[in-house]
Amino acid sequence: MASGGKVKVTLMKSLYGQLKHISSSVRGLGLRRRHQSVQVADTAENRGMINAASHMLKVERS
């Protein structure tokens, strides 16, 4: 992922049963429901949140 662009992030799995820091990272990205997609800036902060929950997310370049 190149810094400065946008990425489309989709929540593929439920937050139920996840650790608190993983749930917080997903919520911080603006995702609330399964199969919801948001576009976020490709920054170091957002990449860190995406990496924390990478097993639950689908990430695409925009």
N, C-alpha and C positions, 0 to 999 in steps of 0.2 A: 504494500500500500504506500503510495507516494504521499508525502505530507503536503497539505494545502488543498487537497481535493475534497470530495464528498464520498461517503460510503452509505449504501443501503443496508440496514441491519434488520433482520427478521427473527422474531422469537419463535423457535420451532418446538420447544418443550415447555411444560408447565413449570412454574416457580415453586410449586408445592414440594416440600421436603428438602429444598436447597439450603445451603449455609447462608447465614445472614449477609455476609459480604458479597456473595454472588447475587443474591436477590437485590441488594442495594445497588450493585453495578448495573444490573438490567434496568431497574427503575430509573437510575441516573441517565441512562441512554434514552429514556422516554417511552419505554415499552411497558405495556400493562397486560395485554392479552396474548394468547397464543396466536400465531400467524399474523400478528400486527407488524407492520413495517414502518420504519422511520429512516429519514436521511439525516446523517450527522456529519459534522466536519471531521476530516481525517487529521486529528491532532493527537499528540502523545497521550493526553489525558483520556480521550475517547478510546484510543487503541488499548490502553491499560484496562479499561472497563470491558472492552470486547474480549481481551485475552482472559480475563477472570471468568467469563461465562462462555467461552468459545465452544464448549460441548453442547450448548443449548441454542446457539445462534447460527444463522446463515448470513454471511457477509458478502456483498457484491460491490464492485466499484460502480460509481455513478458518473 
